């Protein structure tokens, strides 16, 4: 199993320059601890995410680290010019000396898309057109593409990625439609939510991937070549009570940030969570498995899968958010998540 960070870079009630300095220091420490990959979220017009232009932030991370892989999870493709993003991916792959991982998606929030004049109901079609265009552009010296939303003719691609044919694609999804699409395209995959919910999405991904015949860009570090992960929020301390003491305010601040735009627009109740069943409190999240809180000795039981086939070299599919027991509720680590990735079923 590999452990990777997933960071929302949430508002920390202190100067952004300070927040960014803390995050870059944390990225260095994560690399020294052996973290596999740092994935960064993209959200707009919300305290949930203070790096709405993830490529700029990732450029700083690329120069602050040397081994840890990095990338967005995800670029919201309907908000980008495909040509500009092709160039950005190439630059970041070279700045990181070939450590770039490219997560793609359409955007889960209709409010964020609307701010950018994108119709949520049309966003999947725009996303697919953009993805097809970007995929073509990353593998050629001259881009020719004709789709419904994007058209290019004989555009020189001066900045080609360092990794060939291009950095691996990742897809994060909270529904079986997206999970199936990701499997059909041989991507690496991450899901979230309560364990039964996440398992449904992972099963849909794995079925589509098997039908395809395997990943488009296999990763040798994962049996079968595909990374499959689930996000989990983890709070570890010397006692259960101490883990809850700092974990509860940290997690509930994160939940408030998740719902910030929905509350602003007056959307409440289950519909406010879109298609992700999510607890309203720390205790709810512990009960549904999306939060793990306790002592270090308890972690192995939470991060293992009964009945896994060790002979295959499979790994538990799970992931997490880490908080230090000495961190105040507004500490830099709030909103930093772990994606643990492997190949065994939940």
N, C-alpha and C positions, 0 to 999 in steps of 0.2 A: 504494500500500500504506500502511496505517495501522499504527502500532505501539502496542500497549496493554500495560500491566503486568498481570500476574496474581500476586497475593501470597498466600502461605500464612500469612505472619506467624508463622514458626516460633519455637520457644523459642530464645533467644539466650544463655542462661547468664549473664544479668544481670537487674537489676530490671525488671519489666514496664513500670514508668513510663518507664524509660530507653529500652527497646525501642520503646515507643509514640512517644516524643519523636523518636527517630531515624526511625521510619517516616513520621511527619508531615512532618519536614524533607525526607525523600526524596521524598514526594509533591509538595511544593512545587517541588523541583528537577526532578522529572520533568515537571511542567507547564511549567516554564520551558524545558525541552528540547524541548517540542512533542509529548509523549506524548499519544495519543488518548484512552485510557480506562484507569482503574485498576479492575480486577476483584479481588475479595477472596474467598478460599475460606471455606467453613464446614465445620469438623470439630470433633468433640467428644471430650474425655477423652484427648487425645494431644498430645505436644509438637509435632506437625506443624502445629498451628494454635492460636494464643493469642488469637484473637478469635472464639470460638464463637458470639458474638452479633454478627454482622457489621454489623447496622444501627446499633448504638451506635458502633462504630468508623467507619463510613461517615459518620455525622453529624459527627464530628470532621474527617474528610477534606474533607467538603463545605464546612466553614467555613475550612479551611486553604488551599483552592484556589478558583479563579475560573472557569477555562475547561475544564479536563480533565473528561471524563465519568467516571462512577463507578457502581459497583454490585456486588452479590454475584454470584459465579459458583461455587456457586449457593446460593440459599436452599433448604434441605432441607425441602420443603413438608410431608412427613408429620409434622414436629416442631412445626408451627405451628397456632395457631387462624387459619383464613383471615380472619376478621374483623379480628383484631389485625394481621395482616400487611397487609391492605388499608390500614389506617390508617397503618402504619409506612411503606409505600411512598409514600403521599401526603405524609407529613411530610418524608421524605428528598428527595422531588422539589422541595418548596418550599425546604427548607434549602439545596439545591444550585442553586436558581434554574433548575430544569428540566434538570439534567444527569444525572438518574438513568437507569440501565439495569438491568433486572431479569432476572438469571439464575435459572432454576428447575431443580430436579432432585429425585430421590427419595432420594439418598444411596447412595454406592457401598459403604460399609462396613457389613456386617451387625452388627459389634460395636457401632458407634456407635448404630445404630438400636435394637439390643436394650437398650442402656443406657436408652433413652427408651421402652422397652416397645412398640416397633414391630416386628412380624414382617417380616423382610426379604422373604419370599415374597409378602407382602400389600402391600408398600410401593408397588409400581407402581400398583395400583388406588387406594390412598389418595392418591398423588400426583396422578393424573389427576382425581380428584374434587376435590381441593383446588385444582388449577389452574383447573378449570372454574368453581369458586365464586369464586376471586379475580378471574378475568377478568371475570365478571359484576359483581362488586362495585366494580371500578375504573371502571366506565362508567355508574354509576347513582347517583341520590340516595337510593334506598331499595332495600335488598337483599332479594330474595326468591329463595331457592334451595332445592332439594330433591334431595339426592343420597344415596348409600348411607351415607356417613360424615359428611356435613355437611348441616345444614338450618338455614335462617334465614327468618324471616318479618317483613316490613315493618321492617327494621332501617335507621334513618337513617344515611347515610354523610355525616358532617359534614366530613370531610377528603377532598376530591377532589384528584387529582394536578394539578400545574401543566401538564404536557404532556397534550395531548388527542389521542386518547381516553385514553391512559395511556402511561407509559414503555414503550419497546420491550422485548419479551421475548427472552432469549437462552437457549440450551440447550447444555450441554456433555455430550458422550457418548463412550464408548469401545466402543460396540457398534452394530450396524446397526439393532437394534430401536428404540433411543432416537433414533438419527440419522434414521430414517424418520419417526418420530412428530414430531420437530422440523420436518422438511420439510413434513409434512402440515399443520402449524399455522402455517407461514410465519414461523418464528422466525429469528433470527440464530444462528450455530452455531460451536462450537469443538470440536476433537478433539485427540488427543494420541497419543503412542506412536511406534514406528518408522514410517518413511514409508509402506511398503506397507499397514500396519495402519490408519494414519490415512487414507490414500487410500480404502480400502474404506469407511470410515465417511462420509467426505465425499461419495463417489460416491452412497451410499445417500441421504444428505440431499439432494443436488442433484436426484436423480431424483424424489424425493417432492415437492420444492419445485416442480420443473418441472410435474409432474402437477397440483399445486395451482393453478399459474398465476402464482406469484410471492410475495413476502413480504407478510405482513399489515401491517407498518408499514415501508415502504421508507425507506432512508437515502440521501439524495441524494449523500452523499460516497462511495458505493460504486456502481460500474457495475452495473446490474441491481437495485440497491436492497438487496442482501443482503450482510451481513458474514459471511465464512467464514474461520475462523482455525485454526491449529495451534500448540500450545505447543512451544517449543524452549528449551533451556537454553544460553545463550551466555556464554562466558568469553573476554574479549578482552585481549590484552597486547601488548607490543612484540615478543615472540618466542613461538613455540609452547611452548617449555619453560616460560616464565613463566606462560602461560595454564594449563598443566597443573599447575604448582606450587600455585596457589591454587584452581584449578577442581576438582581431584581431591578434596581433603578437603571442600570445600564441597558438591559433588555427592553424595559418599558419605554425608555427614551427612544430606542431604535424603533419600536412599534409605533410610537407617536410620530416619528419622522416618516415612517412608511405611509401613515394615514394623513399626513399633513395637507397634501393637495386635495384629497378627497373631502376632508373636513372643511377646507377653505371653500369648496364648491358645494357644500351641503349634502354630500353623499354619505349616508350612514347605513349601519346594519351590514348583513352578509354581503350585499351587493357592493359595498365599499371596498371589499377585498378582491374584487374582480374574480378570477377563477382560482385563486389560491386560498384554501381554507387555512386561516391563521388565527391562533389564539389571541385574546385581547389582553392577557396578563402573562407575567413570567410563569406562574403556576400552570396556566393553560398550555404553554409551550413545552414545559417539562412533561406534562401528561401526554402530549401528542408526539413526543420524541424529537421535536425540532430544537429543543434546548437540553443540554446535558450539563448538570451542575453537581459538583461533589468533590471528593478527594482524589488525589492522583491514583491511589490504589484501585479506585472504582472504574477508572477509565477503560481498562481492557475489556471489561464486560460490555460496556456501551459501544465500543468500537470494534466488535467482532460479530460475525454472523454465524449462528448455530448451523452446523451441517455443511459448512463450506468445504470444498474439495481442495485440501492443501496440496495434494499430489499434482494438481494442475498449476499450482503456483498462483491461484486466484487470490484476490484481496477483497476485504470487506468494502462495500460501497457505502461510504458515509462521509460526512464533512462537518466543519465546526467553526464557532467564533471564540477566540481566546481572550480572556480578560485576566490580568494579573491581580492577585489578592491585595497588593499594595496600591492599586490604581484607584483614584477617586472616580466617582460616577461620570465625570466629563473628561476622563483621560483620553489620550490619543488613541487607545486601542478600541474605543467604542466604535462599533460598526465594522470592525475588522473580522472577517470570517475565514474559516478554514474550509476548503474543499478537499476532502480526502478522496482519492480516485483509485479505482481498482477494476477488476473484471468479474468478480463473483456476484451472484444474485443476492438481493436483500433477503 
